[in-house]
């Protein structure tokens, strides 16, 4: 089997890691990555306060560019009276290339709506920051058989909006809410079904040929023990990893698994 899409291993650190811890982590990770070739795309998403340390450290290392830096969230305006918010311009200045938008913790704990998320996606695109758009159902929605309805509701308008901007460089992460941070991942079949559905949705808005190139990640209790089972599925192109990404050893292991299952 030839995989046509480059795998992604993305670490969402959430509200963890000080600046000192970030530099320590990255020096360990970079050192261990030296033994690998044909790396997948590796992206870390530190908290805002550690982005500058991460960027400075990686810019000064010979092979630092193999790790990309993303933000976990962003406001849609460039500046203004938005206490506590961070703008796309501020992120660009720090070398941020990606931004997670619509993470379930933003939707459920901080009340972000689909409308707000679309505004943020539009803004990210206009500022040339690649959106990693997260979607996923709650346990109740799954049990009521509404998984596909939820994915469609969360994604359709965002896809139409990107189509209208003629923008195609996005990443989607399927993250069932019930699997995030619980230690109970979706089964590879459940994740594949959802990712296949998402790919078809992308195809219906853009075109099926383009949909074959879009990267769709699975997220929710990914670990070195289960990662391979996900990435051998045809529609899953990597992982958005929370808890396991906090350990440089485990994150390295995930990258190693991606290398072993990438080019086949
Ligand atoms: P988890 O988090 O790996 O700890 O389940 C995933 C995420 O929220 O992106």
Boltz pocket constraint, residues with backbone or C-beta under 6 A from the ligand:
constraints:
  - pocket:
      binder: B
      contacts: [[A, 12], [A, 175], [A, 179], [A, 180], [A, 181], [A, 182], [A, 183], [A, 219], [A, 220], [A, 221], [A, 222], [A, 240], [A, 241], [A, 242], [A, 243], [A, 244]]
      max_distance: 6.0
